[in-house]
Amino acid sequence: MKEAVREKLSYLKQSLFHPFDAFYEIRFRGRGSVVLAALLLALFGILQCVSYQYTGFVINENEVESMNSLSIFLTWVLGLLLFIVSNWSVTTLLNGKGGMGDILKVVSYSLVPFICALLFQVVVSNFIILEEAMIVYVVTGIGTVWTLFMLLAGLCVIHEYGFGKNLIAIVLTFVAAAIIMFLGILIFTLIEQMVFFVISVGQEFFRRL
């Protein structure tokens, strides 16, 4: 059991410094862990809530009094899940080779630099003055760029795309995500109207009894 866990974590570490090799192992040799990927996704959502509230006042411009932790968590996690589903949908049409589990692993593993940057931001921002805020911004920027690089590298590897085709697929992924959101809102609205209509008919029926 310990060996299995150690192996899963070793590929997470490898993905940070050798993303092409690590994601090749994940895609073609079944390495990595969907469970670990899901945990990283959940951790990312939790840290977004923590960052929103506990980032030091020097750089924190959020309205903490009106904070809704569940809304923040769901916004980030569901947003990433929407990206995963949309990317799978698009790349299936574009002959991409990666499955949904592979995309989940790539997205979640790629979040690790940004997760570390968020942790650094929350802790350090409570001990700095305004003149030192640039340190936090630089570290956060590095974490963001590192995450984006890992994401691009991972999607290239698992789908067996070149850089150009991968960028096109990502653009189409956002288009597909917008379409899915529109259809979801439309379906929800129709269901809401249908439920309201049924309730109104029921109330009218019992009123006439």
C-alpha positions in Angstrom: 0.0 0.0 0.0 2.8 2.4 1.0 4.7 1.6 -2.2 1.6 2.3 -4.3 1.1 5.7 -2.6 4.7 6.5 -3.0 4.6 5.6 -6.7 1.6 7.9 -7.3 3.2 10.8 -5.5 6.5 10.2 -7.4 4.7 10.9 -10.7 3.1 14.0 -9.2 6.6 15.2 -8.3 7.9 14.2 -11.7 5.2 16.1 -13.5 6.4 19.3 -11.8 9.9 19.2 -13.2 9.6 16.8 -16.2 6.0 17.3 -17.4 6.4 15.8 -20.9 8.0 12.6 -19.5 5.5 12.3 -16.6 2.4 12.9 -18.7 3.7 10.4 -21.2 3.9 7.8 -18.4 0.4 8.8 -17.2 -1.1 8.5 -20.7 0.6 5.5 -22.2 1.5 3.4 -19.1 -1.5 4.1 -16.9 0.5 5.9 -14.3 -0.9 8.6 -11.9 -4.0 8.4 -9.9 -7.6 9.6 -10.6 -8.2 9.6 -6.8 -5.2 11.8 -6.2 -6.3 14.1 -9.1 -9.8 14.4 -7.5 -8.2 15.3 -4.1 -6.0 17.9 -5.7 -9.1 19.4 -7.4 -10.9 19.6 -4.1 -7.9 21.0 -2.3 -7.7 23.7 -5.0 -11.3 24.7 -4.4 -10.8 24.8 -0.6 -7.6 26.9 -0.9 -9.5 29.4 -3.1 -11.9 29.8 -0.1 -9.0 30.1 2.3 -7.2 32.6 0.1 -10.4 34.7 -0.3 -10.8 35.1 3.4 -7.3 34.8 5.0 -5.0 36.6 2.5 -3.4 39.5 4.4 -5.3 42.8 4.3 -2.3 44.4 2.6 -3.2 42.8 -0.7 -6.7 41.4 0.0 -9.4 43.5 -1.7 -12.2 40.9 -1.3 -15.4 41.7 0.6 -14.9 39.1 3.3 -18.1 40.0 5.1 -20.3 38.9 2.1 -18.2 35.8 1.4 -19.9 32.5 0.4 -17.5 29.6 0.8 -19.7 27.1 -1.0 -20.2 29.4 -3.9 -16.5 30.1 -4.3 -15.7 26.3 -4.0 -18.3 25.3 -6.5 -17.4 28.0 -9.0 -13.7 26.9 -9.2 -14.3 23.2 -9.0 -17.3 23.0 -11.4 -15.5 25.4 -13.7 -12.5 23.1 -13.9 -14.8 20.1 -14.4 -16.6 21.9 -17.2 -13.2 22.6 -18.8 -12.3 18.8 -18.5 -15.7 17.7 -20.0 -15.5 20.4 -22.8 -11.9 19.5 -23.7 -12.8 15.8 -23.9 -15.8 16.6 -26.1 -13.7 18.7 -28.5 -10.7 16.5 -28.7 -12.9 13.5 -29.3 -14.0 15.2 -32.5 -10.4 16.3 -33.3 -9.0 12.7 -32.9 -7.5 13.4 -29.5 -6.2 10.3 -27.8 -6.7 11.3 -24.2 -9.6 10.0 -22.2 -11.5 12.0 -19.5 -9.4 10.4 -16.8 -6.2 11.5 -18.5 -7.5 15.1 -18.8 -8.5 15.1 -15.2 -5.0 14.0 -14.2 -3.3 16.6 -16.4 -5.5 19.5 -15.1 -5.2 18.5 -11.5 -1.5 17.8 -11.5 -0.9 21.1 -13.3 -2.6 22.9 -10.5 0.1 22.0 -8.0 2.4 25.0 -8.7 -0.6 27.3 -8.3 -1.7 25.6 -5.1 1.8 26.1 -3.7 1.6 29.8 -4.8 -1.7 30.2 -3.1 -0.4 28.7 0.2 2.6 31.1 0.0 0.3 34.0 -0.7 -2.0 33.3 2.3 0.9 32.8 4.8 3.4 35.5 3.7 0.8 38.2 3.0 0.0 38.3 6.7 3.6 39.2 7.6 4.5 41.8 5.0 4.0 45.5 4.5 2.7 47.2 1.3 6.2 47.8 -0.1 6.9 44.0 0.1 3.7 42.9 -1.7 5.6 42.5 -5.0 7.2 39.4 -3.5 3.8 37.7 -3.3 2.8 38.9 -6.8 6.0 37.5 -8.3 5.5 34.1 -6.7 1.9 34.0 -7.7 2.8 34.9 -11.2 5.5 32.2 -11.4 2.9 29.6 -10.0 0.4 30.7 -12.7 2.9 30.5 -15.6 4.2 27.1 -14.3 0.6 25.8 -14.1 -0.2 27.0 -17.6 3.0 25.5 -19.0 2.3 22.1 -17.4 -1.3 22.2 -18.7 -0.3 22.9 -22.2 2.5 20.3 -22.1 0.1 17.7 -20.6 -2.6 18.2 -23.1 -0.1 18.1 -26.0 1.2 14.7 -24.8 -2.1 12.9 -23.9 -3.9 14.0 -27.1 -0.7 13.6 -29.3 -1.1 17.1 -30.6 1.3 19.6 -31.9 1.5 23.0 -30.2 -0.7 24.8 -32.8 -3.4 22.1 -32.8 -3.4 22.1 -29.0 -4.0 25.8 -28.9 -6.9 25.5 -31.4 -8.4 22.7 -29.2 -8.2 24.8 -26.1 -9.9 27.7 -27.8 -12.6 25.4 -29.0 -12.8 24.0 -25.5 -13.8 27.4 -24.1 -16.4 27.7 -27.0 -17.8 24.3 -26.0 -17.9 25.2 -22.4 -19.9 28.4 -23.2 -22.4 26.3 -25.2 -22.7 23.7 -22.4 -23.3 26.5 -19.9 -26.0 28.1 -22.2 -27.7 24.7 -22.7 -27.6 24.0 -19.0 -29.1 27.4 -18.1 -31.8 26.9 -20.8 -32.7 23.4 -19.5 -32.7 24.6 -15.9 -35.0 27.5 -16.9 -37.4 25.2 -18.7 -37.5 22.8 -15.8 -38.2 25.7 -13.4 -41.0 27.0 -15.6 -42.5 23.4 -15.9 -42.4 23.0 -12.1 -44.0 26.4 -11.6 -46.7 25.5 -14.1 -47.4 22.1 -12.4 -47.6 23.8 -9.0 -49.9 26.5 -10.3 -52.2 23.9 -11.9 -52.2 21.8 -8.7 -53.0 24.9 -6.6 -55.9 25.8 -8.9 -57.2 22.3 -8.9 -57.3 22.1 -5.1 -58.8 25.5 -4.9 -61.8 24.4 -7.0 -62.4 21.2 -5.0 
